[in-house]
């Protein structure tokens, strides 16, 4: 079993990777003006937030994925205080620690946004958890990608610190992820929408159009 940790870096220190086991490959993407060490991969322009970074990685490495890909912001601990343990663990532990899990997809959080719950639930406009002025359009994005009828209520874990297996990723075509990345680059609220749709993107029971 090989694992890769994909980090979306922007402003915060990620020295915590020194505590990641040496058998885990670490890939760091940089967004923003201050490029760090040479091994960082710069993404320009800075669009789509960390969600874009994670799916950008899938597109660029679709034919060369690790058995398990874990994703993280540059400082995950305000969303998931135990994330180092997650990265250094295995599917047995992930089953125990994850807030939402199906197939080869696990998502982790103990952040305050959950308020003690395992998941959040929202309507297609993002309410009651989306606080920005412009409402989301989850049904619209859903209908772009899926043939299966959309749910009346979307269930998700915020902040997107998840692990997904290569097998689970490859249940969707490369064209599916390319279209997703383009949408993240061009649709203003798409990062918030895809954050809520991630559990469905990595659920092979949901039939895709591409």
N, C-alpha and C positions, 0 to 999 in steps of 0.2 A: 504494500500500500504506500503510494507516495502522495504527498500533500503540498499544496502551494498556497501561501498567504499573499493575497493581493491587497495592497494598501493604497488608498487615495489620500495623498498628502497635500496639504494646503498651507497651514500656518503653524501647526503645533509639532512639538518634539515627538519623535517616535523611537527614542532610545530603548523603549520597552522591548523592542524586537531582540535585544541581547538575551532575553529570557526565553526566546523561542528555541525549541530543540533544533540541533543542527541538521537533522534529516528533513526539515521543512524548508522548501524553497521559498524565499521571500522576494516578491516583485513589487517595486514601489513606483507608482505613477505620481507625477508632480503636476498640479494645476496652480496657476498663480505666477507672480513675477520672480519669486526667489527660488531658483533651481538649486538644489542641494548637491549631494555627491554625484559623481559621474555615472554611477549605476542607476540613478533615477531615470525614469522615462518621462519626458516632458510631453504633455498633451496641450496643444493650442488649437483654437482659442479655449478659454476656460468656460465651458458651458456644461449644463446638465448635472452639475454637482457630482457627488461621489457615486450616485447611481449610474451616471453615464460612464464613469471610469470602469465600473465592474463589468458592464456589458461590452464596453470597448475591448476589455481584455478577452472576453469570450470570443468576439469576432476575430481579433488578431491571432488567437491561439486555438481556434476551433478544432484544428487537426492535430494539436499538440498539447492537449489538456492534461493536467495532473489527474490522478484517480479522484482526488477530492480538492476542490477549490474553496478556500475560506476567504471572505472579504472583510475589510475593516476600514474605518476612518483612521486618520493618523493618530487619534487619541480615542480609543473605544470605550474607556472606562466609565465615562458618565452615562453611557448607555448599557454597557455590560461589564461589570467590575471583574468578572471571572474569565475574561476572554483569552488571556494567556493560557489558562488551563484548557479551554476549549481547543485552541490551536494545537496544543501538545497532546491532545487526547485522540480518541478513536470513536467509531460509530456506537459502540456500547455506551460510552460516557455521553456522547451527544444525545442519544435517546433519553437519557436521564436529565440532562441540563437544558434541553431545548424547550422553548415555549410553544413552538408550532413545528410539527414534523409530519412528513409523509414521504414514502419512498426514499429517495436519496437527497432529500432537502431538509435541513434543520435551520431554525432561526433562534437567536439567543438575545435575551435582554433581562436586565433587572432595573431598568431606568424608571424614573419617577412618572413618565408618561403613562405607564401601564397601571399605576395606582393599585398594585397588588394583583391585577388580573394577568392571565396568560396572553391574551390577545385584545386588540381593539376592534370595534365594529363601526362601520360608517356607511352612509348612503352614497349614491353615485356622485353627489356634489362635494364629497369629502366630509360633510358634517356628521357628527358634532366635533370632529378633531382637527379640521382644517381651518386655520384662523386667518388666512390671507384674504385680501379683498375679493379677488377673482375666484369664483367657485371652480372646483375640479369638474372634469367631464369623464368620469370613469367608464360609463357606459359607451361613450364615443370611442375611447381607446380600446375597450374590450372588443367592440364590433369590428375594429380594424384588424384584430389579430386572431379572434376565436370564432369558431362555428358554433360551439356549445352556447346555449342561452346564458346570459349574464345573471349573476345572483342578485337578489333584491337588496341584500346587505353584504358588504365586503368585509372579510375578516383578515387581519394582518397584525404583524408585530412591527412597531416603528423603529426607525434608524437603520435597519437593513444590515445587521451583522449576522451573516448566514454562512452556511456551508452547503455545498451542492456537489453531488458526484458527477463524474464525467458522463456516466450512463444517463443520468437525469438531464444534463445539459443537452446531450445529443438526441434526446427525444424531440427537440425542435431543430428545424433546419438552419443552416447558416444564413439563408435569406431572411428568416424570421428575426434573427438577432441583428442583422444589418438594418432592417427596417426599423427595429426598436431603437438602435443607436441614432439613426437619422431623426427620429421623432424626438429623442432626448436632446438633440442639438438644435431643434427648430421650434419646439412647442414649449412655451414658457413654464407652464405648470407640470410638465411631464415628469420631472423627478419625483414630485409628490404623488403623482398618479401611479407611476411604476412601482414606487415603494409599496403601495397598497395592492398592486397586482402581482408582485413577486411570488406569493404562494401559489398563484394560479399559473404563472409562466412556467414554474418548475413542478407542475402537476400534469402528468401525462394522461390523466383521465379527462382533462379539458382539451378538446380537439381544436387544433390550430388551423388557420386558413392557409398558411405557408408551409 
